Amino acid sequence: MCFGFLGLQFGLGLQNANVSRIFQTLGANVNDIPALWIAAPLTGLIVQPIVGHYSDRTWNRLGRRRPYFLAGAVFASLALLWMPNASALWIAAGLLWILDASINVSMEPFRALVGDQLPTRQGPAGFAMQSFFIGAGAVVASIAPWVLAHFGVANVAADGGIPDTVKYAFYVGGAVLLGAVLWTMLTTREYPPAQLRSFADAVPERPAVDVSRARQPGLFLLLAGAVVLFAIRHFALEKEVYLLAGGLIVFGLLLTWLSRTGSRGMLREIVGDLYGMPESMRRLAGVQLFSWFALFAMWIYATSGVTQTMYGTGDTSSAAYNEGANWVGVLFGAYNGFGALAAVVIPLMVRRWGLRTSHVVNLCLGGAGLLSFLYIRDPRWLLASMVGVGFAWASILSLPYALLSDHLPTAKMGVYMGIFNFFIVIPQVLAASILGMLLRLCFHNQPIWALGIGGASLLMAAVCTLYVPKPASRHPAH
C-alpha cells in the first residue's frame, strides 16, 4: 500500500536536490530561485484539494484512489525525462510546474488511502511506513548524480549545460516512479465507500458549513493583501513579496465571492470544508506552517549556501561548484536515509511517549541540525547535522497525519487531506516571498543563514505542537 511512495519520493528527491542546480546552470540568479520554485507549492495548493474532493466521490473498477495514482505517475515520469534536457530557463520552470502537479495528483490519494484502509491504532505505523519508503526512495535519488560521477559519468557539461550525471539520474527516476506506483496499484485493494462508513471507528460526516460566514475573513485577507502591496511600493521590497500579496488578495476575493453566492459546487464545498475544519486540524496548522517553512528554506538554499560558504564559489561552471552541489545531493540522501531509519524508530517512540511528545522531540532534533550549518565549515561534518534533519523529516511526514486522521470524517478523508496541504503550501509561498528579502536586509545576502532561519522555525513548530489536542483513544473493529 505504501510502496508507491518510494517512486514518488524518488521524483521529489531528484527535484529537491537538483532543480536549483538546473535553474542556476540555465542562467537563473540565486536571488530569483525562490520565485522559480514557487510553482511547486502553488500547484499543490490548487491540485490536492480538487483531487481529494473528486477521489472521495470516485468508485470504479480501478477503485477510489488508484485512478489518480496512475494518471499522476504517467505525467510525472514524462516530466522527469524531459526536465534535464530543457534548453531554456522558462522551459525548466514550466516542467517543474508539471512535475509537481503530477506528483501531487498521485500523492494526495496515497495519504487518503492510509486513512481509508487502516484502523486508528495502526495509523501511526502506516504513516511511518510511508516515511520509510519516502526516505528510501529519496536516498537513492539524492545521491544518484554523486554515485554516477564516481563511476566515471561526466559531472561537468562541456558547453555549460546540464551534466550527464543529472540527466541519467532523471531518466532512472522516471522509470522508478512509474514502476513503484504501478506496483501499488496492482497489488492492493480498496474498501468500497459504503463498507468504509460501516466500520466501528469511522468518523461521521460533519454538517455542511454555511460559507456566508466567510465574508469577514475574506475582507480581512483583502485588506492584508492591500497593506502588503503598499509596503512593497513604499519600502521597495523584493518582487517575490508580490507572491504573498497576490495570494492574500486572490484568496480574499474567493472567500468574499463565495460568501455572497448561493450556488453549490466543488469550490464552495471545499471552502466550506476548509472553514469548518476540525479543531485539531486548526491547531496542527501552526505546526505545519513552521515545519514546512524550514524545509523549503533548506531545499532552495542548501546548494547555494554550502557551495558559497564551504566550497568558496558561486560559479556554476566550476568544478568546485559542481563538487559542492553533488555533496548537497549526498546530504539530502543522508537525511532521507536517516529519515527511513527514523520511520522504524518513531512507532516505538509513539508507543512510549505518545504522538505529541514524539513529534516535539523530533522537531527539536531537526532544528538543531539546521542551526549547526551556521557553525560547521568542513562539509563532511554536515552528515551529522542530517541525523536531526532526518528524524524531523520522518516525523513531519507521519505524525501530523496520524494526529489528524483520527478526527476526519470517513466520507471526506480525501478532501481534508488535500486541505491540510494548504498548511504545507502557504509557508512555502511565504518562504519564497520573504527569505530573499530577509537575507538581503539582515544577513548580507549570505544564503547559509536561510538554513539558520529554518532551524529556528522548526523549534517554533515544536512549541506549537504542545497545543495540539491529544488524539482520541478508540479501538477499531476492522
Secondary structure in CASP SS format (residue, H / E / C, confidence):
PFRMAT SS
TARGET T0000
AUTHOR 0000-0000-0000
METHOD secondary structure of the structure
MODEL  1
M C 1.00
C C 1.00
F C 1.00
G H 1.00
F H 1.00
L H 1.00
G H 1.00
L H 1.00
Q H 1.00
F H 1.00
G H 1.00
L H 1.00
G H 1.00
L H 1.00
Q H 1.00
N H 1.00
A H 1.00
N H 1.00
V H 1.00
S H 1.00
R H 1.00
I H 1.00
F H 1.00
Q H 1.00
T H 1.00
L C 1.00
G C 1.00
A C 1.00
N C 1.00
V H 1.00
N H 1.00
D H 1.00
I H 1.00
P H 1.00
A H 1.00
L H 1.00
W H 1.00
I C 1.00
A H 1.00
A H 1.00
P H 1.00
L H 1.00
T H 1.00
G H 1.00
L H 1.00
I H 1.00
V H 1.00
Q H 1.00
P H 1.00
I H 1.00
V H 1.00
G H 1.00
H H 1.00
Y H 1.00
S H 1.00
D H 1.00
R C 1.00
T C 1.00
W C 1.00
N E 1.00
R C 1.00
L C 1.00
G E 1.00
R C 1.00
R C 1.00
R H 1.00
P H 1.00
Y H 1.00
F H 1.00
L H 1.00
A H 1.00
G H 1.00
A H 1.00
V H 1.00
F H 1.00
A H 1.00
S H 1.00
L H 1.00
A H 1.00
L H 1.00
L H 1.00
W H 1.00
M H 1.00
P H 1.00
N H 1.00
A C 1.00
S C 1.00
A C 1.00
L H 1.00
W H 1.00
I H 1.00
A H 1.00
A H 1.00
G H 1.00
L H 1.00
L H 1.00
W H 1.00
I H 1.00
L H 1.00
D H 1.00
A H 1.00
S H 1.00
I H 1.00
N H 1.00
V H 1.00
S H 1.00
M H 1.00
E H 1.00
P H 1.00
F H 1.00
R H 1.00
A H 1.00
L H 1.00
V H 1.00
G H 1.00
D H 1.00
Q H 1.00
L C 1.00
P C 1.00
T H 1.00
R H 1.00
Q H 1.00
G H 1.00
P H 1.00
A H 1.00
G H 1.00
F H 1.00
A H 1.00
M H 1.00
Q H 1.00
S H 1.00
F H 1.00
F H 1.00
I H 1.00
G H 1.00
A H 1.00
G H 1.00
A H 1.00
V H 1.00
V H 1.00
A H 1.00
S H 1.00
I H 1.00
A H 1.00
P H 1.00
W H 1.00
V H 1.00
L H 1.00
A H 1.00
H H 1.00
F C 1.00
G C 1.00
V C 1.00
A C 1.00
N C 1.00
V C 1.00
A C 1.00
A C 1.00
D C 1.00
G C 1.00
G C 1.00
I C 1.00
P C 1.00
D H 1.00
T H 1.00
V H 1.00
K H 1.00
Y H 1.00
A H 1.00
F H 1.00
Y H 1.00
V H 1.00
G H 1.00
G H 1.00
A H 1.00
V H 1.00
L H 1.00
L H 1.00
G H 1.00
A H 1.00
V H 1.00
L H 1.00
W H 1.00
T H 1.00
M H 1.00
L H 1.00
T H 1.00
T C 1.00
R C 1.00
E C 1.00
Y C 1.00
P C 1.00
P H 1.00
A H 1.00
Q H 1.00
L H 1.00
R H 1.00
S H 1.00
F C 1.00
A C 1.00
D C 1.00
A C 1.00
V C 1.00
P C 1.00
E C 1.00
R C 1.00
P C 1.00
A C 1.00
V C 1.00
D C 1.00
V H 1.00
S H 1.00
R H 1.00
A H 1.00
R H 1.00
Q H 1.00
P H 1.00
G H 1.00
L H 1.00
F H 1.00
L H 1.00
L H 1.00
L H 1.00
A H 1.00
G H 1.00
A H 1.00
V H 1.00
V H 1.00
L H 1.00
F H 1.00
A H 1.00
I H 1.00
R H 1.00
H H 1.00
F H 1.00
A C 1.00
L C 1.00
E C 1.00
K C 1.00
E C 1.00
V H 1.00
Y H 1.00
L H 1.00
L H 1.00
A H 1.00
G H 1.00
G H 1.00
L H 1.00
I H 1.00
V H 1.00
F H 1.00
G H 1.00
L H 1.00
L H 1.00
L H 1.00
T H 1.00
W H 1.00
L H 1.00
S H 1.00
R H 1.00
T C 1.00
G C 1.00
S C 1.00
R C 1.00
G C 1.00
M H 1.00
L H 1.00
R H 1.00
E H 1.00
I H 1.00
V H 1.00
G H 1.00
D H 1.00
L H 1.00
Y H 1.00
G C 1.00
M C 1.00
P C 1.00
E H 1.00
S H 1.00
M H 1.00
R H 1.00
R H 1.00
L H 1.00
A H 1.00
G H 1.00
V H 1.00
Q H 1.00
L H 1.00
F H 1.00
S H 1.00
W H 1.00
F H 1.00
A H 1.00
L H 1.00
F H 1.00
A H 1.00
M H 1.00
W H 1.00
I H 1.00
Y H 1.00
A H 1.00
T H 1.00
S H 1.00
G H 1.00
V H 1.00
T H 1.00
Q H 1.00
T H 1.00
M H 1.00
Y C 1.00
G C 1.00
T C 1.00
G C 1.00
D C 1.00
T C 1.00
S C 1.00
S C 1.00
A H 1.00
A H 1.00
Y H 1.00
N H 1.00
E H 1.00
G H 1.00
A H 1.00
N H 1.00
W H 1.00
V H 1.00
G H 1.00
V H 1.00
L H 1.00
F H 1.00
G H 1.00
A H 1.00
Y H 1.00
N H 1.00
G H 1.00
F H 1.00
G H 1.00
A H 1.00
L H 1.00
A H 1.00
A H 1.00
V H 1.00
V H 1.00
I H 1.00
P H 1.00
L H 1.00
M H 1.00
V H 1.00
R H 1.00
R H 1.00
W H 1.00
G C 1.00
L H 1.00
R H 1.00
T H 1.00
S H 1.00
H H 1.00
V H 1.00
V H 1.00
N H 1.00
L H 1.00
C H 1.00
L H 1.00
G H 1.00
G H 1.00
A H 1.00
G H 1.00
L H 1.00
L H 1.00
S H 1.00
F H 1.00
L H 1.00
Y C 1.00
I C 1.00
R C 1.00
D C 1.00
P H 1.00
R H 1.00
W H 1.00
L H 1.00
L H 1.00
A H 1.00
S H 1.00
M H 1.00
V H 1.00
G H 1.00
V H 1.00
G H 1.00
F H 1.00
A H 1.00
W H 1.00
A H 1.00
S H 1.00
I H 1.00
L C 1.00
S C 1.00
L H 1.00
P H 1.00
Y H 1.00
A H 1.00
L H 1.00
L H 1.00
S H 1.00
D C 1.00
H C 1.00
L C 1.00
P C 1.00
T H 1.00
A H 1.00
K H 1.00
M H 1.00
G H 1.00
V H 1.00
Y H 1.00
M H 1.00
G H 1.00
I H 1.00
F H 1.00
N C 1.00
F H 1.00
F H 1.00
I H 1.00
V H 1.00
I H 1.00
P H 1.00
Q H 1.00
V H 1.00
L H 1.00
A H 1.00
A H 1.00
S H 1.00
I H 1.00
L H 1.00
G H 1.00
M H 1.00
L H 1.00
L H 1.00
R H 1.00
L H 1.00
C H 1.00
F C 1.00
H C 1.00
N C 1.00
Q C 1.00
P C 1.00
I H 1.00
W H 1.00
A H 1.00
L H 1.00
G H 1.00
I H 1.00
G H 1.00
G H 1.00
A H 1.00
S H 1.00
L H 1.00
L H 1.00
M H 1.00
A H 1.00
A H 1.00
V H 1.00
C H 1.00
T H 1.00
L C 1.00
Y C 1.00
V C 1.00
P C 1.00
K C 1.00
P C 1.00
A C 1.00
S C 1.00
R C 1.00
H C 1.00
P C 1.00
A C 1.00
H C 1.00
END
